[in-house]
Amino acid sequence: MISSVRGTVLAIAGPAVIIEVGGVGLSIQVTPQHALSLRVGSEAALRTALIVREDDLSLYGFVDADELTVFDALRGVTGVGPKSAMGVLAAMDPGEIAQAIARDDDTAFRKVSGIGPKTAKLIVLSLAGKLAIAPRGATAVRATPGVEESVLVALVGLGWNERAASQAVDEALAGATPAEREQVPALLRLALTRLGPSQYAGSNN
């Protein structure tokens, strides 16, 4: 598995770049935005994923670990291949993707070429609660002092471990309105939605 690449950019052709590593030029598929950020002759460092098929070896490159995480998560959804996953990353950054999923909003995914309404909805359902990534350049959303801590304590008291509870609170905050961030009951309700009713029921057995 080739998990990262560092070398000199030899060429850029659309969404593909060629990077020389140890005298070998590797063709790597990236998003259009990523390609525009690279310069021929300069050094580049990419996180990568090697996709192996019977008749093809394809290398996909990413700006950071968040992009790679989202790419892998999207490929785990039925009906989403590497090209469609790259299409989603070309349309939204990892934080925006995570927020759309947290809001149960499949609209943005339906705008991506190759992803229909059913697949868009499946992405949201399959990845709900699995991505907690802040938008690039954004300050993490926080609740009114004391509210976040109270919700976290309540979730732990209901039986969830602190890690799962903390992730649920972060996702709830990302999709909450300013008013909901000021109220313990409202934020707790949103966090419980992220954790899921089946888990909630099981925590009380």
Steps between C-alpha positions, in 0.01 A plus 500: 500500500629846405372726778693818421714653227757780509689618195533748216199584285591409141168573329139600563231387259147576616431310822812284457849592617829321446737505794852366481599283793842335494530540125154357434211715378173413674169606343263605778133600474415810707210745518508798257554738793796296622652494150474880478693535826800306365780637283722317251855482636395546862494234769168355608397271785174307468312244703404223261275200449585220256193340343573154363274338241545199275610709202606827659708663774390855579659739746290778653655796682373726778593826668480355851385211719145639522453474123635145501270405789195634316607331174528163674168552679319590178640196319347286772153612392326273250497659156787742565824426316834685510403745222170589668677542834748740336204682346354558846837629629520731199162648592546530877784493750502227770346727763214601272437134418492412871260787570265400217488147641445629854207710374356201311526715185556305179441798268870577446579137416227488235677782314810284447528339157439125518312510832123468479237573767504144642879488532506851650252394767697180561817703557328700773347192663815287480740764634278653769701532819825388337656834399587782739711743298490880525482708178837632384577843633203488736507542873355204685139565603454494873199517727418753769741442794373212715250364249745280309644357822152429638398313186822297502447405865140402425601274211769328706244455776266333251766240423702621203878516527658845507650474152169416331318761708755770414475424127121512515511839676742637237272384218194640678675837538589503130134468402343699785349846482637774731191458720548123529862550611369695799263229627603171660178312404520612136868415460454169684217407266719572196788298645270203570385516138862464388555202730186330372191362673621138490816587689303712743264214577790260541678726746217463747486120498 
